[in-house]
């Protein structure tokens, strides 16, 4: 059984027991959360597609923790103008372990 969920502006294909990183959520480590934005649920034979979400479907997950992603350098440079600006960004992610899918 698998589901496609919408979390953090992205779509993720999940099944029970999977560990995935999503955009930073406001949840403490060790807590349980429920994601109700389920776009598709499949159990092998039956396929439920939502418009846009499947009614009554939920994915429960356990929050494992947070971590920072890779640092990205942003360089703005104009040749022959004596202008160079370097900034950086590091995105934070939340690790989730999928504990169950209910349709």
Protein Blocks (a to p, Z undefined) as FASTA:
>chain_A
ZZdddeehiacdddehiacddddddddehiacddfbdfbdcehjaccdddfbcehiacdd
ddfbdcdddddddddddehklpacdddddddddddddfbdcZZ
